[in-house]
Amino acid sequence: MAETLKKGSRVTGAAREKLAADLKKKYDSGASIRALAEETGRSYGFVHRMLSESGVSLRGRGGATRGKKAASA
């Protein structure tokens, strides 16, 4: 991301819309909320809220799931 926002600074107006659009694009192309939070220096909750506000359908949780074992070997 070209501009890094000061951690904890309030993001409003055009800057907020641009950030939401950037996050949406990256999330849609496969980036995780955690990775986006790390990259932007914002909290997980902030990124989650921005994505929700911009109408993204959030993916389910990843990680270990029950059921069939993945063919990993």
C-alpha positions in Angstrom: 0.0 0.0 0.0 1.5 3.3 -1.1 0.4 5.4 1.9 0.6 4.0 5.4 -1.8 5.6 7.8 -0.8 6.5 11.3 -1.8 3.7 13.6 -5.0 4.6 15.3 -5.6 7.7 13.2 -9.2 8.2 12.2 -9.8 7.5 8.5 -12.7 9.5 6.9 -14.1 10.7 3.6 -12.2 10.0 0.4 -9.2 8.3 2.2 -11.6 5.9 3.9 -13.3 5.1 0.6 -9.9 4.5 -1.1 -8.7 2.3 1.8 -11.9 0.3 1.7 -11.6 -0.2 -2.1 -8.0 -1.3 -1.7 -8.8 -3.7 1.1 -11.7 -5.1 -0.9 -9.6 -5.7 -4.0 -6.9 -7.4 -2.1 -9.3 -9.5 0.0 -11.2 -10.6 -3.2 -7.9 -11.7 -4.7 -7.2 -13.9 -1.7 -5.4 -11.9 1.0 -6.6 -12.7 4.6 -8.0 -10.1 6.9 -5.0 -10.8 9.2 -2.5 -10.2 6.4 -4.3 -6.9 5.4 -4.3 -5.8 9.0 -0.6 -6.4 9.2 0.1 -4.7 5.9 -1.9 -1.5 6.8 -0.9 -1.3 10.4 -4.6 -1.4 11.5 -6.3 -3.9 13.8 -8.1 -7.0 12.6 -11.4 -5.5 13.7 -10.8 -2.3 11.8 -10.1 -4.3 8.5 -13.0 -6.6 9.1 -15.4 -3.6 9.6 -14.0 -1.8 6.5 -14.6 -5.0 4.4 -18.1 -5.4 5.8 -18.9 -1.8 5.1 -17.8 -2.1 1.5 -20.1 -5.0 1.0 -17.6 -7.8 0.7 -18.9 -11.3 1.4 -16.5 -12.6 4.0 -15.0 -16.0 3.6 -15.4 -18.7 6.3 -12.6 -19.4 8.7 -9.6 -21.4 7.4 -7.2 -23.5 9.3 -7.9 -27.0 10.6 -11.3 -28.3 9.8 -13.0 -31.5 10.6 -14.0 -34.1 8.1 -12.1 -35.5 5.2 -8.4 -35.3 5.4 -6.7 -33.1 2.8 -4.4 -35.0 0.5 -1.2 -33.4 1.7 1.4 -36.1 1.2 
